[in-house]
């Protein structure tokens, strides 16, 4: 549990995700001719819409959202062998969502949005 909070505290800044820099990195590192799949239900939240580590702990303690570990488990259902690099709790048009960035074994980044109340995957891009 401490590892998850350390990961979240160190990774709450998702400026690269919000500006698209990580998506660009994935496109630049893709093998020639590789088609990147982007499935998106809504645009990702901007960095300024993400909660601080203290707000995250408070939301989890008050049981307004699922624990970060549950969001990671949900993300692994759509990206089973990827390594989670970044996780943030952000405000989105549907409410609070966990934004997870994972590195697949082929070297590509995948971004997964998980509904913070239900734990269901809300989108992948």
N, C-alpha and C positions, 0 to 999 in steps of 0.2 A: 504494500500500500504506500509506503514511504517513497518507493521508487517511482510510482505513478505520479504522486504529488510533486516530486522533484522534477520529473519530466515535464509536467504541466507548468510548474513555476518557471522553469527555464525556457519554455517554448511558447509562452503566451503571445509573443510578438509574431504575428502572422503577416507582417508587411509584405514579405516576398510572395506569400500566397495571394494577398489582396491585390497586389500590383501585377500578378501574373508572371513574376520572375521565375517561379519554380516550374510553371507550365512551360515556359520558354526553355528552361534547362532540359526538361524532359524531351522537348522537340529537338533540341540541339544534339542531345546524346543518343537519340534514336538511330538505329541502323538505317542506312539508306533504303528507301522503299517501304519502311515500316509505317503502318498506319496506326496512329494513336487513337484510342477509343475515348470519346468524351460523352458521358451521359450526365445530363444536368437537369434537375427539376426547376431550379431557380438560381439566379446568380449567387455566388458565395458571399458571405457577409464581409464587410470591410473590416480592417484591423481595429478601427476605432470603436467598433461594435462589440468587441470581445471583452469579457469580464476579467478582472484582476484575479490573482491567485486567492486572495482573501475572499472575494465575492464567490468564487468557485467553491471554496471550502464551506462557506455559509450556506450556499444553495444546496450542497450535498447534505450538510448537517440538518437542514430543515426539510429534507426529503422532497424538495421541489424538482430535483433532477436526479437521474440515475448516477451511480458512481462512475468515474472515468474508466475503470476496469471493464465495466459492462459495455460501455461505448466501444472500447477496443475490441471486445469479443464480438460485438455486432459487426464491426468493420471487417473483422477477419472472416466473416461468412461470405463476403464478396471478394476479398483479397486474401485467400487463406495462407499463403506462405510469404507474405510481404512483412517487412520490418517497419513498425510504427516509428516514425521520426519525430512527429510533432502532433500535439493535441491541444485544442483550445475550446473553451466554452464561449459561444458568441450569441448575440441577439440576431435573429433572422425574422423574416416576415411571418413565419409560422410560430414563432416563439424562440425558445433557446435551443441551440443545436451544438453538438460537438463537431468541430472541424478537425479531421485527422489527416495527416499527410504520411503516406507510407512509401517505402522504397521496395519495389518488386525485385525479384532475383535477377531479372533481365536488365536491371539498372534504371528502370523508368519509375518516375514518381506518379503516385495515384492519390487523388484527394477524395475523401469520403466524408459525407455529412450524415450525422446520426442524430435523430430526434432525441433531445435530452430528457424528455419525459417518458417516452415509450420505449426507447432503445432500438427503434426500427431505423434501418438505413433509409435516409431521405433522398440521397443522391450520390452519384459517383461521377467524377470528371477528371 
